Amino acid sequence: MRHLDLRHRLLVLTLLPSALIALILVLYFTISGVRSLEEQMHIKGLATVRHLAPVSEYAIIAGQQDGLHALVQATIQEPGVKAVVIVNSKGRTLAVSGRVSLAADSLRNRVEHPRLVGESERWLAFGAPVLRTQNETDPLFDLASSGQPVPEIIGMIFVEFDKSELSNHKREFLTRGLIVVGIGLTLMALLAIRMADHLAKPLTRLAQAVNAMSSGLFSTRVPVVSHAELRQLEAGFNEMAEHIEDMQHSMQSRIEAATAQLVFHASHDALTGLLNRREFELRLEKVLDTIQAGGEEASMLFVDLDRFKPVNDTCGHLAGDELLRQIGQFFAGRLRETDTLARLGGDEFGILLANCNHDRARQVAHDLCQLSNDYRFIWQDKIFSIGASIGLTPITRQVHNVQEIIGASDAACQRAKEQGRNQVCEAEASSPPERRQNQGNWSSRLAEALLDGRLMLEALPVRRLNREVPDGDIAELSARLNEPGQPPIAMSALIDAAERYELANQFDQHFVDTGIRAMARATRAGRAMKCLVPLSRNALENSATSDYIGRRLREEGVAGKGLCLMFPEDVTVRQSGQIVEFSRHMQRLGCQIALTEFGSGLSSFHHLRALSPAYIKLSPGLTRDIVDNRTSTALLKAILEITAAQNVYAIADGIDDLSQRDSLATLGVSYAQGQVIAPREPFDAWLEGAILRGAN
């Protein structure tokens, strides 16, 4: 094909498909006709043996050989019949006519019903049983028999048909088809030659003109002498040549637009559309140069989302990407046009507050922190509370480079996470490299804290708000990490770090041991108490956790009724199978279950019946503004109605205001904890007080 000119290619492309289609049609109709003839022969054969079988019955029973010979002689006269054989039930031949091709063994084989019994390229054989149709027994003496009598086979009849006529029809069909194909292809060839000549010449002229233009002869034109589409091609080619210069200008414009887009992507984040880290550092460097030259001071905020990972784990990366886009727009809407917002990577954002003093920057940071905490991300049927930890660094003349600013802001943000997340921390005087070095060995810090006893265990007392619920000594077990020269690290940051560095199992066992030992001590003192023990998300994925709890209860000789195991609500979505199995195992041990951060998402209501928790800890976002916010009040009422119907007690967390406490009590919240309820205290001190109250 590559060596053929346009005319010959058109001929090949025209004739080859036509020839193939014609051959396929001939083969199709030939095969269909032959199959139709074969089916007719089968139908005729079966009809013949079905007809002869009852006709020969009487002659076989009466032993009339002449009648059987007359029957086969009459049958052999039928068109296409090659041979006829009648045998008795034992296979002995009673009458035969024609040249029989069936083997003797085939004639002795029992035939139960009319069917094809043999076939070759030249003949077909059909057989049918000859049945005795009359019952010779007296019906009066056969009353005891049940069902229809089985017909008796007294003989068989075989008829062979010659297939030569079928072969003749096949050849006839094929010959006719080939003749039709030959005539059709001849006519098609004549038509194709004329069409090829008609099309090839104008197209050849166009090809020559294209070659001339590719050589730089843009004044090349072709005569418009053809008809229909070819005329349009010739006219279109001439128009193209006339407007080639305009196209060059258009292409140049597109190249410039594409270049501008590349420049945009080089300085912006592809997911959120915000500035990227590189562009943020460039702008930060310009601001630093301005300040060094005597300009007004500025500040940088390093923002890290607090609960971004559960969104990714629960709903997938599409939800996480959408959250980043929404939170980016959310931040941008709260800043001035002169401020700079950028995505630094992952769930981290940088904000440059130009011409902004330190006090104003601190106010902006706290406003963004509060707004982030109030923000709710909705994905399908799930609602997530996010929050943000923010590190604030003032940019002054004492700062030497951009990396120092970013490092100090990052370190302050990490400290905000350690102190409990969702807060603002300002950069310390120590250099960022030293702070990063302190941050870099979390794994050994946590392990050494457990080993050296630097983990301060605390009790968060829980008090009832309504007299209708059970009273008693109830406390949530919490902890803080005390390190020399460092502020205490909060419980939430400890659990996050333990999960990240695969130390969650050690922390879970440490908290479980503390709670069970406290229960055993209170039991020996004759005092009942309830300890709410937090567990990491990893505890539910590890079957050894439930086995460990059961073993420790047996070793201390106490029942599990005073032990209540807590985990976040969003775990019920991501690990529904594990949490149901874990809950059932704990309830068999007598332990109870509590869900924390309840109400931050509405996706786990359908798990309440399967888990049967004893308590839920309400999300602080629901109870913080309960006095003034009607939406939060309505949502809280709905949660309380659902949990009350299932005998689940609600605990309000972080209650630091008397009016807030009274409003929650009026709504029907069962228990509360917080500064206005009872301050946190060392766990051992709380346990001693509970035992002493029991003794008094």
C-alpha positions in Angstrom: 0.0 0.0 0.0 2.9 2.4 0.7 4.2 2.1 -2.8 0.8 2.7 -4.5 -0.3 6.0 -5.8 -3.6 7.7 -4.8 -5.5 6.2 -7.7 -4.6 2.6 -7.0 -5.2 3.1 -3.3 -8.7 4.3 -4.0 -9.3 1.2 -6.2 -8.0 -1.1 -3.5 -10.0 0.6 -0.7 -13.1 0.5 -2.9 -12.9 -3.1 -4.2 -11.4 -4.9 -1.2 -14.3 -4.2 1.3 -16.9 -4.9 -1.4 -15.3 -8.2 -2.3 -15.1 -9.2 1.4 -18.7 -8.3 2.1 -19.9 -10.1 -1.0 -18.0 -13.3 -0.1 -19.3 -13.1 3.4 -22.8 -12.8 2.2 -22.4 -15.7 -0.3 -21.0 -17.9 2.5 -23.7 -16.9 4.8 -26.6 -17.6 2.5 -25.0 -20.8 1.2 -24.5 -22.1 4.8 -28.0 -21.0 5.7 -29.5 -22.8 2.7 -27.5 -26.0 3.4 -28.6 -25.9 7.0 -32.2 -25.5 6.0 -31.9 -28.5 3.7 -30.3 -30.6 6.4 -33.1 -29.6 8.8 -35.7 -30.6 6.2 -34.0 -33.9 5.7 -34.0 -34.5 9.5 -37.6 -33.6 9.7 -38.5 -35.9 6.8 -36.5 -38.8 8.2 -38.1 -38.6 11.6 -41.6 -38.2 10.0 -40.9 -41.3 7.9 -39.9 -43.6 10.8 -42.8 -42.3 12.9 -45.2 -43.1 10.2 -43.8 -46.6 9.4 -43.5 -47.8 13.1 -47.3 -48.0 13.8 -48.0 -49.3 10.2 -45.7 -52.2 10.7 -47.0 -53.2 14.1 -49.7 -55.5 13.0 -47.5 -57.3 10.4 -44.8 -57.9 13.0 -47.3 -59.3 15.6 -49.1 -61.5 12.9 -45.8 -62.6 11.4 -46.9 -61.4 7.9 -43.5 -61.3 6.1 -45.2 -60.4 2.8 -46.8 -57.3 4.3 -43.5 -56.2 5.8 -41.7 -56.7 2.4 -44.4 -54.7 0.7 -44.0 -51.9 3.2 -40.3 -51.6 2.8 -40.6 -51.8 -1.0 -43.1 -48.9 -1.0 -40.9 -46.9 1.3 -37.8 -47.3 -0.8 -39.6 -45.6 -3.7 -39.7 -42.4 -1.8 -37.3 -39.7 -3.0 -33.9 -39.7 -1.2 -34.6 -43.0 0.7 -31.6 -45.3 0.3 -32.5 -48.3 2.4 -35.2 -49.6 4.8 -34.8 -52.3 7.5 -37.4 -53.8 9.8 -36.1 -56.0 12.7 -37.8 -57.7 15.6 -37.2 -56.9 19.3 -34.1 -59.2 19.3 -32.5 -57.4 16.3 -33.3 -60.2 13.7 -34.1 -58.8 10.3 -37.7 -59.3 9.2 -37.6 -57.2 6.0 -35.0 -55.2 4.2 -34.8 -53.2 1.0 -31.9 -51.3 -0.5 -28.2 -51.2 0.3 -27.9 -50.9 4.1 -25.0 -48.9 5.5 -25.7 -49.3 9.2 -23.6 -51.8 11.0 -25.2 -55.0 12.4 -24.5 -53.8 16.0 -26.5 -50.6 15.3 -29.5 -52.7 14.1 -29.4 -54.6 17.4 -29.2 -51.5 19.6 -32.5 -50.8 21.3 -34.2 -47.6 20.1 -36.5 -46.1 22.7 -37.9 -43.3 20.6 -37.6 -41.9 17.0 -34.2 -40.4 16.5 -31.1 -40.1 14.3 -29.1 -43.3 14.8 -26.2 -42.9 12.3 -24.6 -40.4 9.9 -21.7 -40.1 7.5 -20.7 -37.8 4.6 -23.0 -39.8 2.2 -26.0 -40.9 4.2 -28.3 -40.4 7.2 -30.1 -43.1 9.2 -33.1 -42.7 11.4 -34.7 -45.3 13.7 -37.9 -45.8 15.7 -39.4 -48.4 18.0 -42.4 -50.5 17.0 -44.7 -50.5 20.1 -47.5 -52.9 20.9 -50.4 -50.6 21.3 -53.0 -53.0 22.6 -53.0 -54.5 26.2 -53.7 -58.2 26.0 -54.4 -58.5 29.8 -58.0 -58.5 31.1 -58.7 -55.2 32.9 -60.8 -57.1 35.5 -57.7 -58.9 36.7 -55.4 -55.8 36.5 -57.2 -53.6 39.0 -54.3 -53.8 41.5 -51.9 -52.3 39.0 -51.2 -48.6 39.3 -50.2 -46.0 36.7 -50.1 -46.4 32.9 -48.7 -49.7 31.4 -45.3 -49.4 29.8 -45.6 -50.0 26.0 -43.7 -53.1 24.8 -41.2 -52.7 22.0 -41.8 -55.6 19.5 -39.5 -54.4 16.8 -37.6 -51.5 15.3 -37.6 -49.8 11.9 -34.6 -48.1 10.3 -34.6 -45.8 7.2 -31.5 -44.5 5.5 -31.4 -41.4 3.3 -28.9 -40.5 0.6 -27.1 -37.1 1.1 -26.0 -36.8 -2.5 -28.9 -34.6 -3.3 -27.8 -32.3 -0.4 -24.3 -32.1 -1.8 -25.6 -31.1 -5.2 -27.6 -28.3 -3.6 -24.5 -27.1 -1.8 -22.6 -26.9 -5.0 -25.5 -25.2 -6.7 -25.7 -22.6 -3.9 -22.0 -21.9 -4.0 -21.8 -21.7 -7.8 -24.7 -19.2 -7.9 -23.1 -17.1 -5.2 -19.8 -17.0 -6.9 -21.4 -16.0 -10.2 -23.3 -13.2 -8.5 -20.1 -12.1 -6.7 -18.1 -12.1 -10.0 -20.8 -10.0 -11.8 -21.0 -7.6 -8.8 -17.3 -7.1 -8.5 -16.9 -6.5 -12.2 -19.5 -3.7 -12.1 -18.0 -2.4 -8.9 -14.5 -2.3 -10.5 -15.8 -0.3 -13.5 -17.5 2.2 -11.2 -14.4 2.3 -8.8 -12.1 3.1 -11.7 -14.2 6.0 -12.8 -14.5 7.3 -9.3 -10.8 6.9 -8.7 -10.0 8.9 -11.8 -12.5 11.6 -10.7 -11.0 11.9 -7.2 -7.3 11.3 -7.8 -6.6 14.3 -10.1 -8.0 17.1 -7.8 -6.4 15.4 -4.7 -3.1 15.2 -6.5 -3.2 18.9 -7.3 -4.0 19.6 -3.6 -1.0 17.4 -2.5 1.3 19.3 -4.8 0.1 22.6 -3.5 0.6 21.5 0.1 4.2 20.5 -0.7 4.7 23.9 -2.3 3.4 25.7 0.9 5.5 23.5 3.1 8.5 24.8 1.1 7.6 28.3 1.9 5.6 29.2 -1.2 2.6 30.7 0.6 1.3 32.3 -2.7 0.4 28.8 -4.0 -3.2 28.4 -5.2 -5.2 25.6 -6.8 -7.8 26.0 -9.6 -11.4 25.6 -8.3 -12.7 23.3 -11.1 -14.1 20.3 -9.3 -17.5 19.7 -7.9 -19.2 19.1 -4.5 -16.8 18.4 -1.6 -13.7 18.6 -3.8 -14.6 22.1 -4.8 -15.0 23.0 -1.2 -11.5 21.5 -0.5 -10.0 23.6 -3.3 -11.7 26.8 -2.1 -10.8 26.0 1.5 -7.2 25.5 0.6 -7.0 28.8 -1.1 -8.7 30.5 1.9 -6.2 28.8 4.2 -3.3 30.1 2.2 -4.8 33.6 2.4 -5.2 33.5 6.2 -1.9 31.8 7.1 -0.4 34.9 8.4 -3.4 35.5 10.7 -3.0 32.0 12.0 0.6 32.6 12.8 -0.5 35.7 14.9 -3.1 33.6 16.6 -0.6 30.8 17.5 1.7 33.4 18.9 -1.1 34.7 21.1 -1.8 31.2 22.3 1.8 30.6 23.1 1.9 33.8 25.2 -1.3 32.7 27.1 0.2 29.2 27.7 3.3 30.8 29.0 1.3 33.0 31.4 -0.5 29.9 32.6 2.8 28.1 33.2 4.0 31.1 35.2 0.8 31.0 37.2 1.2 27.3 38.0 4.8 27.8 38.9 3.7 30.2 41.7 0.4 28.7 42.7 -0.8 25.5 44.3 -2.7 23.3 41.7 -5.2 22.0 44.2 -6.4 25.1 46.1 -5.3 27.9 43.7 -3.4 29.6 46.5 0.2 30.6 46.3 2.7 27.7 46.7 5.6 27.5 49.1 8.1 28.8 46.6 6.2 32.0 45.9 5.4 32.5 49.6 9.1 32.4 50.4 9.8 34.9 47.7 7.2 37.3 49.0 8.4 36.7 52.6 11.9 37.6 51.5 10.7 40.8 49.9 8.9 41.8 53.1 12.0 41.0 55.1 14.1 43.1 52.9 11.6 46.0 53.3 11.7 45.7 57.1 15.5 45.6 57.1 15.4 48.8 55.1 13.2 50.5 57.7 9.7 49.5 56.7 6.8 48.6 59.0 6.9 45.3 60.8 5.0 42.2 59.8 4.1 38.8 61.1 3.8 35.2 59.8 1.2 32.6 60.8 1.9 28.9 60.3 -1.5 27.1 60.3 -1.7 23.3 60.6 -5.2 21.7 60.5 -5.9 19.6 63.6 -8.3 16.9 62.4 -7.5 16.6 58.8 -6.4 12.9 58.8 -9.8 11.5 60.0 -11.4 13.1 57.0 -9.0 11.4 54.6 -9.2 8.1 56.4 -13.0 8.1 56.6 -14.1 9.6 53.3 -11.0 9.3 51.1 -8.6 11.7 49.4 -11.4 13.4 47.3 -13.0 14.6 50.5 -9.6 15.7 51.9 -8.9 17.7 48.7 -12.3 19.4 48.9 -11.7 20.2 52.6 -8.4 21.9 51.6 -10.1 23.9 48.9 -12.9 25.0 51.2 -10.6 25.9 54.1 -8.3 27.9 51.7 -11.3 29.9 50.5 -12.4 30.3 54.2 -9.1 31.7 55.2 -8.8 34.0 52.2 -12.2 35.5 52.9 -11.0 36.6 56.4 -7.8 38.3 55.3 -7.0 41.7 53.8 -6.1 42.1 50.1 -2.6 43.1 51.2 -2.1 39.8 53.2 -0.6 36.7 51.6 -2.1 33.3 52.0 -0.3 30.2 50.7 -0.5 26.4 50.9 2.9 25.2 52.2 2.2 21.5 51.7 -0.2 18.8 53.0 -2.6 20.5 55.4 -0.3 23.3 56.3 -0.9 27.0 55.3 1.2 30.1 55.6 -0.1 33.6 56.1 2.0 36.7 55.7 0.4 39.8 57.5 2.2 42.7 56.0 2.2 46.1 57.7 0.7 44.5 60.8 2.0 45.0 64.4 2.3 42.2 66.8 -0.9 42.8 68.8 -3.0 43.0 65.6 -1.3 39.8 64.3 -2.1 38.0 67.6 -5.8 39.1 67.3 -6.0 37.8 63.7 -4.4 34.5 64.7 -6.9 34.0 67.5 -9.8 34.9 65.3 -8.7 32.4 62.6 -8.3 29.7 65.3 -11.8 30.3 66.7 -13.3 30.4 63.2 -11.5 27.2 62.3 -12.9 25.5 65.4 -16.4 26.6 64.6 -16.1 25.6 60.9 -17.9 22.3 59.9 -16.9 20.3 56.9 -19.8 18.4 55.3 -19.2 15.4 53.0 -22.2 13.4 51.9 -23.9 12.3 55.2 -20.9 13.1 57.5 -20.1 16.3 59.4 -16.5 16.9 60.6 -15.2 19.4 63.2 -11.7 20.6 62.0 -9.9 23.2 64.1 -6.4 24.5 63.6 -3.1 25.0 65.5 -1.4 28.3 64.7 2.2 29.4 65.2 2.8 33.2 65.2 6.2 34.8 64.5 6.8 38.5 64.3 9.1 39.6 61.5 11.6 42.2 62.8 15.0 43.5 61.9 16.6 41.0 64.1 15.5 38.1 61.8 18.2 37.2 59.4 16.6 35.0 56.7 13.3 33.5 55.5 14.0 30.0 56.7 14.5 31.3 60.2 11.0 32.8 60.1 9.3 29.7 58.7 11.2 27.4 61.1 10.2 29.5 64.2 6.6 29.6 63.0 6.6 25.8 62.4 8.0 25.1 65.9 5.4 27.4 67.5 2.7 25.5 65.6 4.0 22.2 66.8 4.0 23.5 70.4 0.4 24.5 70.0 -0.4 21.0 69.0 1.5 19.5 71.9 -0.5 21.8 74.3 -3.8 20.4 73.2 -4.3 21.7 69.6 -6.8 24.4 68.4 -4.8 27.3 69.9 -2.2 29.9 69.0 1.4 29.8 70.2 4.0 32.5 69.6 7.6 31.8 68.6 10.1 31.4 71.4 13.4 33.2 71.7 15.3 30.0 71.1 16.5 29.4 67.6 14.4 27.3 65.3 17.1 24.7 64.7 17.3 23.9 68.4 13.5 23.6 68.5 13.4 21.3 65.5 16.0 19.2 67.1 13.8 18.9 70.2 10.9 18.0 68.0 12.8 15.4 66.0 13.0 12.5 68.4 9.4 11.9 69.4 9.7 8.2 69.5 12.4 8.1 72.1 10.8 10.9 74.1 7.6 9.0 74.5 9.2 5.7 75.3 11.5 7.3 77.9 8.5 9.1 79.4 6.7 5.8 80.1 9.9 4.2 81.4 11.0 7.1 83.7 7.5 7.8 85.0 7.4 11.4 83.6 3.8 10.9 82.4 1.6 12.8 84.8 -1.7 11.0 85.2 -4.7 13.2 86.0 -8.3 12.8 86.8 -11.0 14.8 85.2 -14.0 14.4 87.6 -17.4 13.9 86.1 -20.5 15.2 88.1 -24.1 14.6 87.4 -26.4 17.5 86.4 -29.7 15.8 87.0 -30.8 13.8 90.0 -32.5 11.2 87.7 -29.2 9.7 86.7 -26.9 7.5 88.9 -24.4 9.4 91.1 -21.0 8.2 92.3 -17.3 8.7 91.9 -16.7 9.0 88.1 -13.5 10.4 86.5 -11.9 10.4 83.1 -8.3 9.3 83.1 -6.0 11.9 81.4 -2.3 12.5 81.2 0.3 15.2 80.4 4.0 14.8 79.6 6.4 16.8 81.7 9.8 17.5 80.3 12.6 19.6 81.8 12.5 23.1 80.4 9.4 22.4 78.2 5.7 23.1 78.8 3.5 20.1 79.5 2.3 18.2 76.4 -1.5 17.6 76.4 -3.3 14.3 76.2 -4.6 14.7 72.6 -1.0 15.5 71.3 0.3 12.5 73.2 -2.1 10.1 71.6 -1.6 11.6 68.1 2.2 11.2 68.5 1.9 7.7 70.0 -0.2 6.6 67.0 2.2 8.2 64.5 5.3 6.5 66.1 3.6 3.1 66.8 3.7 3.5 70.5 -0.1 3.6 70.9 -0.2 0.0 72.3 2.2 0.9 75.2 0.1 4.0 76.1 -3.2 2.0 75.9 -1.9 -0.7 78.2 -0.5 2.0 80.6 -3.9 3.7 80.9 -5.8 0.4 81.2 -3.4 -0.8 83.9 -3.9 2.5 85.8 -7.7 2.2 85.6 -7.9 -1.5 86.6 -5.5 -1.0 89.5 -7.6 1.9 90.8 -10.7 -0.2 90.5 -9.1 -3.0 92.4 -7.9 -0.6 95.2 -11.4 1.0 95.5 -13.0 -2.5 95.6 -10.8 -3.6 98.4 -11.7 -0.5 100.3 -15.4 -1.2 99.7 -15.9 1.7 97.4 -17.4 1.6 93.9 -16.0 3.9 91.3 -16.1 4.3 87.6 -13.0 5.1 85.5 -13.3 6.4 81.9 -10.1 5.2 80.1 -9.2 6.7 76.7 -8.0 4.3 74.0 -6.2 5.1 70.7 -7.7 4.3 67.3 -5.0 1.6 66.9 -6.3 -0.3 69.9 -9.4 -1.4 67.9 -7.3 -2.8 65.0 -5.3 -4.9 67.5 -7.2 -8.0 68.8 -4.6 -8.3 71.6 -6.1 -5.2 73.3 -9.3 -6.9 74.4 -7.3 -10.0 75.4 -5.0 -7.8 77.5 -8.0 -6.1 79.3 -9.6 -9.5 80.1 -6.3 -10.9 81.5 -5.6 -7.8 83.7 -9.2 -7.9 85.1 -8.6 -11.6 86.0 -5.2 -10.9 87.5 -6.5 -8.1 89.7 -9.7 -10.1 90.6 -12.2 -7.3 89.8 -15.2 -7.2 87.6 -15.2 -5.0 84.5 -18.3 -2.9 85.4 -16.3 0.0 86.7 -14.2 0.3 83.6 -15.5 2.4 80.7 -13.3 2.5 77.5 -13.5 5.6 75.4 -12.7 6.3 71.7 -13.6 9.0 69.2 -16.9 8.9 67.4 -15.3 9.0 63.9 -13.8 5.6 64.6 -17.3 4.0 64.2 -17.3 5.1 60.5 -13.7 4.1 59.6 -13.5 0.8 61.7 -17.2 -0.2 62.1 -16.5 -3.9 62.0 -13.6 -3.8 64.5 -15.5 -1.5 66.9 -18.6 -3.7 67.0 -16.6 -6.8 67.7 -14.5 -5.0 70.3 -17.6 -3.5 72.0 -19.2 -6.9 72.3 -16.1 -8.5 73.8 -15.8 -5.7 76.3 -19.5 -6.0 77.3 -19.1 -9.7 77.8 -16.4 -8.8 80.3 -18.8 -6.4 82.0 -17.0 -3.3 80.8 -18.8 -0.3 79.2 -18.2 1.8 76.1 -18.1 5.6 75.7 -17.9 7.6 72.4 -16.0 11.0 72.6 -16.4 14.1 70.4 -20.0 13.0 69.7 -21.9 15.4 67.5 -18.9 16.6 65.4 -20.2 14.2 62.8 -23.7 12.7 62.4 -22.6 9.5 60.7 -22.5 7.1 63.7 -26.1 7.3 65.0 -26.8 4.0 63.3 -24.0 2.4 65.3 -25.5 3.3 68.6 -27.7 0.3 68.7 -24.9 -2.1 67.6 -22.4 -0.7 70.1 -24.7 0.0 73.0 -22.4 2.6 74.6 -23.1 3.6 78.2 -21.9 7.2 77.7 -21.2 9.7 75.0 -19.0 12.8 75.4 -20.5 15.7 73.5 -18.3 17.7 71.2 -17.3 21.0 72.8 -18.4 22.7 69.5 -22.0 21.8 70.4 -21.9 23.0 74.0 -19.7 26.0 73.8 -22.3 28.5 72.5 -25.4 26.6 73.7 -26.8 29.7 75.4 -27.0 31.9 72.3 -26.9 29.6 69.3 -30.3 28.1 68.4 -28.8 25.7 65.8 -26.5 24.1 68.4 -29.4 23.9 70.8 -31.7 22.2 68.3 -28.9 19.7 67.3 -28.1 19.0 70.9 -31.8 18.3 71.7 -32.0 15.8 68.8 -28.9 14.0 70.1 -30.3 13.9 73.6 -33.6 12.5 72.4 -31.9 9.7 70.4 -29.5 8.7 73.2 -32.1 8.9 75.9 -34.3 6.5 74.0 -31.4 4.0 74.1 -30.4 4.6 77.7 -27.2 6.4 76.9 -25.9 9.1 79.2 -24.5 12.3 77.7 -21.4 14.0 79.2 -20.7 17.7 78.5 -17.0 18.4 78.3 -15.1 21.6 79.1 -17.8 23.4 81.0 -16.3 26.6 82.5 -19.3 28.8 82.8 -22.2 28.5 85.3 -24.9 29.7 82.8 -23.6 27.1 80.4 -23.9 24.4 83.0 -27.5 25.5 83.9 -28.6 25.5 80.3 -27.2 22.0 79.7 -28.9 20.7 82.8 -32.2 22.2 81.6 -31.8 20.5 78.2 -31.3 17.1 79.9 -27.6 16.5 79.7 -26.8 13.8 82.3 -23.2 14.6 83.4 -20.6 17.3 82.9 -16.9 17.9 83.5 -14.8 21.1 83.4 -13.4 23.9 85.6 -16.8 25.0 86.9 -17.7 21.4 87.7 -14.5 20.1 89.4 -10.9 21.0 88.5 -8.5 18.4 87.2 -6.2 16.9 89.8 -3.6 14.1 90.0 -5.3 10.8 89.6 -3.8 9.3 92.8 -5.1 12.2 94.8 -8.6 11.9 93.3 -8.6 8.2 94.0 -7.5 8.8 97.7 -10.3 11.3 98.0 -12.9 8.9 96.6 -11.8 6.2 99.0 -11.9 8.6 102.0 -15.4 9.8 101.0 -16.5 6.2 101.0 -15.0 5.5 104.4 -16.8 8.5 105.9 
